[in-house]
Structures are given as structure tokens and as C-alpha cells.
Amino acid sequence: MLAVVTFVEVGRRVVWRVPSQLLLVALCCSSLLLGTACEHATTLIDPLAGDSIPGDGTVQRATLTITITVTGADSALASLIGSPGGVLCDAEVTIERSGSTEGPQSGVTDASGKVAFEGLLPGTYAVSLIRLLMPEEVAQFESENADVNAFGGGKYVTVEPPSTEAAVPALAGRRGSLVISEHFPAEPSLSEAGGWPYYDYGLFLEFYNNTDTTIYLDGKVIASGVPGVGLMIDHPDWPCETTEKWRNDPEGIWSPFLEAFPGSGQEYALAPGGVVVVATDGIDHRPFHPGLYDLSHADFEFIGSSDVDNPSVPNMINIGIREYAASAHGHGFEPNAGIGAVLVLAEPLDVSSLAVDYIPGFSDPIRHRIPAEKVLDVLSAALTPEAMAGTSLPPYCAQHVHRNFDRQRAQVHELTGAIYTVQRRVLGRLPGGRVILQRTKTSSRDFHARATATPGNIP
């Protein structure tokens, strides 16, 4: 039986390259209930700075009314916490317009599962939700649902005046097992003036045992999903409808880059609450840039054909189609961000049994499909709206991966040169103090960007 959660408040070389040029081608549980949707109203006002509008310099504003829905077994769970009828009350809903610098807005759903936002500019909005569960609510669930600790979800909605209504489905979130706890994608500039050259090798991934039992890392797989600019955005050469087959596949996640933990079965144990760090290079990166970290004591490192190996750090094993960026870097897998990232954690794989497909127009067109039943955790992320607004990129495709794996990407990444990290949110702590991380299979809710990385520690 799972314990009930108690909540708290919520190698040494430099590659000279210009990745940005490639890029540019291209909680809340509240007893307060808000009122039902307000009367739809339209106003004509001066536009905000930076908003592009046609005609006479005025823009028609809109009201967006969101209804949070739950279905099937999740609807039965929602009824137990006071949300009958297939809707979810007391859910915190956040909206943010794509390509905008105006920031997010938030509200809480009422007894009918609705929340309204007024005075919105037309456009596409990222809508996300979270409804955290209190211990007394979890206590009402049957034992098979004792690991449900939140509802989460997300959807992209096109808002048009005078009013738009949309239903956004919520999913019961579970603790999961081994989860992605941090992604440090920073590639800082080594130039005093900024820009090229960038340092690529101080990257790391961190994983956390979110369960109450020991996990063995042996054979588990780290992978990148939908690699390549063309599979994430509505690229003229690979429009979204063309790449849908590989991005939005309910049967699995496609990737050429598969890295397995070493071990033959039970060599690398991770206790409950244990943390493991996998570095691109297991060295001290601070001499290269003061914003980087000492990863010489990482638990594992990726290895490549041109890498300087740290013999005290075990190497990951490349089981994918080819080595990551062998001709350019040769340091093994680099979990950087670019215009976005999909990072996948999976159970051990028999690569010879995986489905293979070819993506036309890519220099290395072969992709393996990680079966859905093998996927443990996913982080899908994209540029922040502010960063995206500063590029000439076309818009993102609706999903980086199918909603079965992640319901909405996190808009957290900056352009190359920025130093930041992406961390999974802490949901709460067990009575003994052990952290439980949030996992609603909605990256936009589960992860946030932070200024300081904490390799090997959960903040």
C-alpha cells in the first residue's frame, strides 16, 4: 500500500558551430469556487505593443470559456472528491497565447467545471490544468488507485471573437516509477560578446525513484523523440500533416537515439527517493564556463567516438541506429534543447524486435519505435512564447508525441546561449520527509524552468 502524501507549499573540447542559424531556418485545491462563465462581451481597444493586427488599429477581444472534463474511470474518481457529472471543479486553469510576451493568466473552475477568461486577443492559446489531491481525498480511493495524486491536462485552443468555448480533458495523474526529474540543456556562449562559439558538453539528465520500492536501472533506456527541426514545427518541407505519422503515434515514440543503462539485471539499484545523474561528459565543466557544473561524480555518462572517458563514471550503452552527432561532436548523446526536446525513459528494449520506419528527406532516415507499453516517462518541451516570438520559425505542430504519453509540452526552453534548467515540480512529501514528484503526464504542468540546476538533489 502506498503511503499517503502530505503537501507542502507549493572530454574537454569545444565545437565551433552556429546552431541558432539552423534554428532560425527553419493548487491548487481551493474551497473557493469562481462564478460560472460571465456574459460574453466584445470591446474595441487599442492593441498591445507587439501585437500584429489588420486594418484600422483596433482589435476585437474575446471571451474564452473552458470546461474541464473527465471520462471513464477518472470520472468515478472525480465524483469521490466532489466533482460529479464528468466535470472537474477546483482545478487551476492557466492560459497563454502562443507567440506572445504578455504572460499567462490563471483561474479556478467552478462547480460546473467551467472558468472564463475575458478580454483576450485572438490567437492560439495553450490551456493547461492541475488539480492536486489532498490526503483525505486520496483516502477515499480503492487500493488500485492509491497512487493517484492529481488531475492534469492540456490542450491548444484557437480563440476567436466574440467568444469561444472549449472542453479540455483531465487525466488522473499517478506517481509512476522511475521518472525524469531534471533536464539541464544549457549550451553557454564562450564569447565575451555572446553567440558563437557555444559549449555543448555540460548537459545532464537526472532521474528519480518516485516509488516505495527499489528500482534496478539495468537495461532501462533513455531516448530522444521526434528529433529534427522538421518534426516539431510546421516546416514547409515537412508540414505537420506529413509528420503526424511519427509525432502523434499512439502505438509508441519514434527515435534513432537509444541509450541503455549498463548492467545485466540487478547491478544498479536505486532505492526509493534515490537520484541518478547521467552526464554528457562526466567531468568538471566549471573551468569552461562559470555557469556550468562539476559532473565528475555523475552516476553515468554518455560516451562517443571522440570522447575523453572518465573511467570512474560508468558509460551508457548506445543501442540505437547510430551514434549521436558522431561527425560533429563525438561525445555521445547530448540532451540539448534546440527549438524543443522530447526525452523518453523506457523499460529495457529488444532493439531487433522494434518497428522501423524511414522519414523522407532526413540524412539518417531510419527510426525505431519504442512501444507504448515500454514507455515509463516523457518530457516534451518547446521554446517559451517570448523566445518563439523572437524567431522566424513557423508555429509548432499540435503535439510532439501522442497524448497517451504527454498531454501538453512545457514552454520552457530558451534559445542557445542561455543558462537554465528544467525541473519536475515537487508534489509533496511523505511523513518521513521523502519527496514525491508531480506526474500528471502533462509536461506543461509537471515541469518548470529554474535558474539554478541541482544535479543529484531534489530541491
C-alpha positions in Angstrom: 0.0 0.0 0.0 1.4 3.4 -0.9 1.8 6.0 1.8 -0.4 9.0 1.6 1.2 12.2 0.5 1.2 15.3 2.8 1.6 18.5 0.9 3.9 21.4 1.3 3.7 24.8 -0.4 3.6 24.6 -3.4 36.0 15.4 -22.7 37.4 18.6 -22.9 36.9 20.2 -26.3 34.9 22.9 -27.8 32.9 22.6 -31.0 32.7 25.8 -33.1 29.2 26.0 -34.6 26.2 28.2 -35.1 23.2 26.2 -34.0 20.9 29.3 -33.8 21.2 29.7 -37.6 19.9 26.3 -38.0 17.1 27.0 -35.7 16.0 30.2 -37.4 15.6 28.5 -40.7 13.7 26.8 -40.1 -3.3 24.5 -6.4 -4.4 24.1 -6.3 -7.1 22.7 -4.0 -9.3 25.6 -3.0 -12.6 25.8 -1.2 -13.4 28.9 -3.1 -15.3 28.5 -6.3 -15.3 31.0 -9.1 -18.6 32.0 -10.6 -19.9 30.5 -13.8 -18.9 31.9 -17.1 -19.5 35.6 -17.4 -21.6 37.2 -20.1 -19.7 37.2 -23.3 -18.6 40.7 -24.2 -16.7 42.3 -27.1 -14.7 45.5 -26.8 -12.7 47.5 -29.3 -9.5 48.8 -27.6 -6.0 49.8 -28.6 -3.8 46.8 -29.3 -1.0 45.8 -27.0 2.6 46.6 -28.1 3.9 43.9 -30.4 0.6 42.5 -31.4 0.1 42.5 -35.1 -3.5 43.5 -36.2 -5.0 44.4 -39.5 -6.9 47.4 -40.6 -7.7 50.4 -38.5 -5.6 49.8 -35.4 -8.3 48.2 -33.3 -8.7 44.6 -32.3 -11.8 42.7 -31.3 -11.4 41.0 -27.9 -12.9 37.7 -27.0 -14.1 35.6 -24.0 -12.8 32.1 -23.7 -14.9 29.7 -21.6 -13.1 26.4 -20.6 -14.9 23.3 -19.3 -12.6 20.7 -17.7 -14.0 17.2 -18.3 -13.2 13.7 -17.0 -14.3 10.4 -18.5 -14.4 6.7 -17.7 -12.7 5.6 -14.5 -11.3 9.1 -14.0 -14.9 10.4 -13.8 -15.6 8.0 -11.0 -12.5 9.2 -9.1 -13.6 12.8 -9.6 -17.0 12.1 -8.2 -15.4 10.8 -5.0 -13.7 14.2 -4.5 -16.9 16.2 -5.1 -16.8 16.6 -8.9 -19.7 14.6 -10.3 -21.2 14.7 -13.7 -18.0 14.2 -15.8 -16.5 17.7 -15.0 -13.8 18.8 -12.6 -14.2 21.7 -10.2 -11.5 23.4 -8.1 -9.0 22.9 -11.0 -6.4 25.7 -11.6 -6.5 26.5 -15.3 -3.8 28.6 -17.0 -3.8 30.0 -20.5 -1.0 31.6 -22.5 -1.2 32.9 -26.1 1.4 31.4 -28.5 4.0 33.8 -29.8 3.1 36.4 -27.2 5.1 38.2 -24.4 2.1 39.1 -22.3 2.4 36.2 -19.9 -0.1 33.6 -18.6 -3.5 34.1 -16.9 -5.0 31.7 -14.4 -8.4 30.9 -12.9 -10.2 28.2 -11.0 -13.1 26.1 -12.3 -16.5 26.4 -10.6 -18.9 23.7 -9.5 -19.8 23.1 -13.2 -16.2 22.6 -14.2 -16.0 26.0 -16.0 -13.8 29.0 -15.9 -13.9 32.1 -18.2 -11.2 34.4 -19.4 -12.2 37.8 -20.8 -10.6 40.4 -23.0 -8.4 38.0 -24.9 -6.7 38.8 -28.2 -7.5 36.3 -31.0 -5.0 33.5 -31.4 -3.9 30.1 -30.3 -3.7 29.6 -26.6 -2.0 26.8 -24.6 -4.5 25.8 -21.9 -3.3 23.6 -19.0 -4.8 22.5 -15.8 -3.9 21.0 -12.4 -6.0 19.7 -9.6 -3.9 18.4 -6.7 -5.5 16.0 -4.3 -5.4 16.2 -0.5 -4.6 13.1 1.7 -8.3 12.9 2.8 -9.4 12.8 -0.8 -6.9 10.1 -1.8 -8.0 8.0 1.2 -11.4 7.6 -0.5 -9.9 5.6 -3.4 -9.6 1.9 -3.7 -6.2 0.4 -3.3 -5.6 0.2 -7.1 -5.9 4.0 -7.3 -3.9 4.8 -4.1 -1.1 6.2 -6.3 -3.4 8.9 -7.9 -2.3 12.2 -6.5 -3.6 14.8 -9.0 -5.5 15.5 -12.2 -3.8 17.2 -15.0 -4.2 18.0 -18.7 -3.7 20.4 -21.5 -4.9 21.4 -25.0 -4.3 24.1 -27.6 -7.4 26.2 -28.3 -8.0 28.7 -31.1 -9.7 31.8 -29.7 -11.9 33.9 -32.0 -14.2 36.8 -31.1 -16.7 37.4 -29.7 -16.5 34.1 -27.7 -15.0 30.7 -27.8 -15.9 27.6 -25.8 -13.7 24.6 -25.4 -13.6 21.4 -23.4 -10.3 20.3 -22.0 -10.0 16.7 -20.8 -8.3 16.0 -17.4 -6.3 12.8 -16.7 -5.8 11.2 -13.3 -2.0 11.5 -12.6 -0.1 8.7 -10.9 3.3 8.7 -9.2 4.8 6.4 -11.8 8.1 4.6 -11.1 11.4 6.0 -12.4 10.7 9.5 -13.6 12.7 12.3 -15.3 13.4 14.8 -12.5 15.7 17.3 -14.3 17.0 18.3 -17.7 19.9 20.7 -17.9 20.1 21.7 -21.6 22.3 24.8 -21.4 24.9 25.4 -24.0 26.5 28.7 -22.9 28.4 31.0 -25.2 32.2 31.1 -24.8 32.4 34.5 -26.5 32.6 37.7 -24.4 30.2 39.3 -26.9 27.8 36.4 -26.8 26.8 34.0 -29.6 29.1 31.5 -31.3 31.1 29.5 -30.2 29.0 27.5 -27.7 30.0 24.8 -25.2 28.0 21.7 -25.7 29.2 19.2 -23.2 28.0 20.3 -19.7 24.5 18.8 -20.2 22.9 16.2 -17.9 19.7 14.4 -17.2 18.5 13.4 -13.7 16.1 10.6 -12.8 14.3 9.9 -9.5 12.7 6.8 -8.0 9.2 8.1 -7.2 8.0 4.8 -5.8 8.2 3.0 -2.4 10.3 0.1 -3.7 13.8 -0.4 -5.1 14.2 0.0 -8.9 17.0 -1.6 -10.9 18.3 0.7 -13.7 20.0 -2.2 -15.6 18.9 -2.0 -19.3 16.5 0.8 -19.0 16.6 3.2 -22.0 17.0 6.9 -22.5 15.9 8.1 -25.9 15.1 11.3 -27.8 11.7 11.6 -29.6 10.9 13.4 -32.8 14.5 14.6 -33.5 15.0 17.2 -36.1 13.5 20.7 -36.6 11.1 19.5 -39.2 9.2 17.1 -37.0 8.2 19.7 -34.3 7.2 22.7 -36.4 5.0 23.3 -39.5 8.1 23.3 -41.7 7.4 23.9 -45.4 9.4 20.8 -46.3 7.7 18.6 -43.6 4.3 20.1 -42.8 2.6 18.9 -39.7 0.2 16.7 -41.6 3.2 14.9 -43.2 5.0 14.3 -39.9 1.8 13.3 -37.9 2.6 9.7 -38.5 5.7 9.8 -36.5 5.0 12.5 -34.0 1.5 11.5 -33.0 1.6 7.7 -33.0 -0.5 6.1 -30.2 1.5 2.9 -30.5 4.8 4.4 -29.4 7.5 7.0 -29.7 9.9 7.1 -32.7 13.6 7.7 -32.2 17.0 6.9 -33.7 18.9 7.5 -30.5 18.6 4.9 -27.8 21.0 4.8 -24.8 20.8 1.9 -22.3 22.0 1.8 -18.7 24.7 -0.9 -18.2 24.1 -4.0 -16.1 22.8 -7.5 -16.5 19.7 -7.2 -14.3 20.3 -6.2 -10.7 23.7 -4.4 -10.7 22.5 -0.8 -10.4 19.9 -0.5 -7.7 18.1 2.8 -6.9 16.3 3.0 -3.6 13.0 4.8 -3.1 13.8 8.5 -3.3 17.1 7.8 -5.0 18.5 10.1 -7.6 20.7 9.3 -10.6 22.6 11.8 -12.8 23.6 10.9 -16.4 26.0 13.5 -17.9 27.1 14.0 -21.5 30.6 14.3 -20.1 31.4 13.2 -16.6 33.9 16.0 -15.9 34.1 19.3 -14.1 32.7 21.8 -16.6 33.2 24.9 -14.5 36.7 25.8 -16.0 35.0 26.2 -19.3 32.1 28.4 -18.1 31.2 29.5 -14.5 27.6 28.8 -15.1 28.2 25.1 -15.6 28.6 22.3 -13.0 31.0 19.7 -11.7 29.7 16.5 -13.2 32.9 14.4 -12.4 30.9 12.5 -9.8 27.9 11.8 -12.1 26.5 8.3 -11.8 26.7 7.6 -15.6 27.9 9.4 -18.7 27.2 9.1 -22.4 30.2 8.1 -24.5 31.2 8.8 -28.1 33.9 8.0 -30.6 35.8 11.3 -29.9 35.1 11.5 -26.2 37.6 11.6 -23.3 36.3 8.9 -21.0 36.2 9.3 -17.2 37.0 5.8 -16.0 35.3 6.3 -12.6 31.9 7.0 -14.2 30.1 4.0 -15.9 29.3 4.5 -19.5 25.8 4.3 -21.1 25.5 1.9 -24.0 24.4 3.1 -27.4 21.8 0.6 -28.7 20.3 3.0 -31.3 20.7 3.2 -35.0 23.9 5.3 -34.9 26.0 7.5 -32.6 24.6 10.9 -31.8 26.4 13.6 -33.9 29.4 11.5 -34.4 31.0 13.6 -37.2 30.4 16.9 -35.4 30.8 16.2 -31.7 31.5 12.6 -30.9 30.7 12.9 -27.2 27.7 10.6 -27.2 24.1 11.6 -26.6 23.6 15.3 -25.9 20.2 16.1 -24.3 20.1 19.7 -25.5 17.0 21.6 -26.3 17.3 23.4 -29.7 13.8 24.6 -30.5 12.5 21.9 -28.3 13.0 18.4 -26.9 11.3 15.1 -26.3 13.1 12.9 -23.8 11.9 9.4 -23.2 12.6 6.9 -20.4 11.7 3.3 -21.2 11.9 -0.2 -19.9 14.7 -2.4 -21.4 14.2 -3.0 -25.1 14.9 -5.8 -27.6 16.0 -3.5 -30.4 15.9 -6.2 -33.0 12.1 -6.5 -32.4 11.3 -2.8 -32.7 9.3 -1.5 -35.7 11.5 0.5 -38.1 10.4 3.3 -40.5 12.0 5.8 -42.8 11.4 9.6 -42.7 11.9 11.1 -46.2 14.3 14.0 -46.5 16.4 13.2 -43.4 20.1 12.4 -43.8 19.6 9.5 -41.4 16.0 8.4 -42.2 15.7 5.3 -40.0 13.7 5.5 -36.8 12.9 2.9 -34.2 9.5 2.9 -32.4 9.6 2.4 -28.6 6.4 0.5 -27.9 3.8 2.3 -25.8 3.9 -0.4 -23.1 7.6 0.2 -22.6 7.4 3.9 -22.0 7.9 4.9 -18.4 8.1 8.7 -18.6 8.2 11.6 -21.1 9.3 15.2 -21.1 8.2 17.2 -24.1 9.2 20.8 -24.2 9.3 23.8 -26.6 10.6 27.4 -26.7 8.9 29.9 -24.4 6.4 32.1 -26.1 8.8 35.0 -25.7 11.7 33.1 -27.4 9.4 31.8 -30.1 8.2 35.4 -30.8 11.8 36.4 -31.4 12.3 33.9 -34.2 11.1 33.5 -37.8 10.1 29.9 -37.1 6.7 28.6 -38.3 4.3 27.5 -35.5 4.7 24.2 -33.6 2.7 21.2 -34.6 -0.1 20.4 -32.1 1.7 17.5 -30.4 5.3 16.4 -30.1 4.1 13.0 -29.0 0.7 11.4 -28.7 -1.5 12.4 -25.8 -1.2 8.9 -24.4 2.4 9.8 -23.4 2.2 13.6 -22.8 -0.8 15.8 -23.0 0.9 19.1 -23.5 4.5 20.3 -23.9 6.2 22.6 -21.5 7.1 26.0 -22.9 10.3 26.4 -21.0 13.3 26.4 -23.4 15.4 29.5 -24.3 17.5 30.0 -27.5 21.0 28.6 -27.5 23.3 30.5 -25.1 21.0 30.8 -22.1 21.8 29.0 -18.9 18.8 27.5 -17.1 17.5 24.1 -16.1 14.1 22.3 -16.4 13.0 20.6 -13.2 10.0 18.4 -12.3 7.8 20.0 -9.7 7.6 18.6 -6.1 4.1 17.4 -5.4 4.6 16.8 -1.6 6.4 14.8 1.0 5.7 11.6 2.7 5.5 11.5 6.5 9.2 10.6 6.7 10.2 13.5 4.5 10.8 11.7 1.2 9.8 13.8 -1.8 7.0 12.8 -4.2 7.4 14.4 -7.6 4.4 15.5 -9.7 3.4 13.3 -12.6 0.2 14.1 -14.5 1.7 13.2 -17.9 1.3 16.9 -18.8 4.8 18.4 -19.2 3.4 22.0 -19.1 2.2 21.3 -15.5 4.8 18.9 -14.3 7.9 20.8 -15.3 9.2 24.4 -14.9 12.3 26.3 -15.8 14.7 27.3 -13.0 17.8 29.4 -13.0 19.9 27.0 -11.0 20.4 23.3 -11.6 20.7 20.8 -8.7 22.4 17.7 -10.1 21.9 14.8 -7.7 19.5 16.6 -5.4 15.8 17.3 -5.4 15.2 21.0 -4.3 
